Amino acid sequence: MIHFHRVMLEYPRTQTKALFDLNLEIKKGEFVFLVGHSGAGKSSLLNLILKRLEPTSGAVYFAGENLKALHGDRIALHRRRIGVVFQDHRLLRDRTVEENLLFTLHVLGVPRHEWDLRVTRVLRQVGIVHKKRAYPDELSVGEAQRVAIARALVGDPQVLLADEPTGNLDPANALAVLEIFKLVHARGATVLVATHSRDLVEAYPQRVVVLKAGQLVRDDREGRYSLV
Ligand SMILES: Nc1ncnc2c1ncn2[C@@H]1O[C@H](COP(=O)(O)OP(=O)(O)OP(=O)(O)O)[C@@H](O)[C@H]1O
């Protein structure tokens, strides 16, 4: 589903080498934790999958297609296949929870007659349907994060990418978020979660890929957490 082939990434302005000779293959339906110290390159890796960044050398493939070949509208179409959750949820502050999700469905081009059903279903799934008329500023951090997850899932993406999705949450809320990811995984989506949280990794033993200073130093299918 996602394949990195000898990827090197250097940020040109600062000449920071963020990833070195990275080879990684993630199969359809896999759940992968991406761990590593701050600055190890986790966010850079996720941004390459979204084609927000281009590799300096090497190639990133998504569903068999080299992302380098995508231009213009096809980049937007590519991103629509992917649900994204960040620590900083980036909800639209002047729209209610429901309107935030409707906006996403509009952008995704989902037919209007499906909107109500999809919004209700996904808000139920993340346990926040009672807040659908609230504005983001009226939500707790944990609630806002659930809405961000709902927004990432409302388009039924094939792939879910999450960057520190539980960084601001207390342990109970972090585990609640993990439960949602497990459901998404069980439904067949490919899930990639960048995290510093040992608790999260230990609560759901899955494949763990460890980055250290831009290099993949460990790939453990037994789900063992170690920052090396
Ligand atoms: N826009 C940028 N321009 C220049 N250098 C950058 C940029 N973004 C990240 N870097 C550098 O690239 C390296 C990898 O950063 P990245 O954000 O991918 O790490 P990370 O593992 O996600 O860290 P964290 O856990 O702190 O979010 C770091 O050395 C960082 O300083």
PDBQT file of the ligand as one rigid body, heavy atoms in Angstrom, charges set to zero:
ROOT
HETATM    1  N1  LIG A 301      10.295  22.548   7.411  1.00  0.00    +0.000 N 
HETATM    2  C1  LIG A 301      11.499  22.148   7.833  1.00  0.00    +0.000 A 
HETATM    3  N2  LIG A 301      12.617  22.779   7.413  1.00  0.00    +0.000 NA
HETATM    4  C2  LIG A 301      13.827  22.385   7.829  1.00  0.00    +0.000 A 
HETATM    5  N3  LIG A 301      14.046  21.328   8.644  1.00  0.00    +0.000 NA
HETATM    6  C3  LIG A 301      12.974  20.663   9.096  1.00  0.00    +0.000 A 
HETATM    7  C4  LIG A 301      11.660  21.031   8.719  1.00  0.00    +0.000 A 
HETATM    8  N4  LIG A 301      10.795  20.186   9.305  1.00  0.00    +0.000 NA
HETATM    9  C5  LIG A 301      11.542  19.330  10.029  1.00  0.00    +0.000 A 
HETATM   10  N5  LIG A 301      12.854  19.607   9.914  1.00  0.00    +0.000 N 
HETATM   11  C6  LIG A 301      13.984  18.883  10.510  1.00  0.00    +0.000 C 
HETATM   12  O1  LIG A 301      13.943  17.556  10.019  1.00  0.00    +0.000 OA
HETATM   13  C7  LIG A 301      14.254  16.620  11.046  1.00  0.00    +0.000 C 
HETATM   14  C8  LIG A 301      13.100  15.647  11.218  1.00  0.00    +0.000 C 
HETATM   15  O2  LIG A 301      11.976  16.375  11.717  1.00  0.00    +0.000 OA
HETATM   16  P1  LIG A 301      10.523  15.711  11.896  1.00  0.00    +0.000 P 
HETATM   17  O3  LIG A 301       9.580  16.817  12.236  1.00  0.00    +0.000 OA
HETATM   18  O4  LIG A 301      10.240  14.860  10.732  1.00  0.00    +0.000 OA
HETATM   19  O5  LIG A 301      10.783  14.786  13.187  1.00  0.00    +0.000 OA
HETATM   20  P2  LIG A 301       9.747  14.074  14.171  1.00  0.00    +0.000 P 
HETATM   21  O6  LIG A 301      10.290  12.718  14.439  1.00  0.00    +0.000 OA
HETATM   22  O7  LIG A 301       8.375  14.164  13.615  1.00  0.00    +0.000 OA
HETATM   23  O8  LIG A 301       9.851  14.969  15.473  1.00  0.00    +0.000 OA
HETATM   24  P3  LIG A 301       8.725  15.266  16.616  1.00  0.00    +0.000 P 
HETATM   25  O9  LIG A 301       8.504  13.966  17.320  1.00  0.00    +0.000 OA
HETATM   26  O10 LIG A 301       9.411  16.306  17.474  1.00  0.00    +0.000 OA
HETATM   27  O11 LIG A 301       7.518  15.793  15.908  1.00  0.00    +0.000 OA
HETATM   28  C9  LIG A 301      14.589  17.453  12.288  1.00  0.00    +0.000 C 
HETATM   29  O12 LIG A 301      16.001  17.625  12.329  1.00  0.00    +0.000 OA
HETATM   30  C10 LIG A 301      13.877  18.771  12.021  1.00  0.00    +0.000 C 
HETATM   31  O13 LIG A 301      14.556  19.828  12.657  1.00  0.00    +0.000 OA
ENDROOT
TORSDOF 0
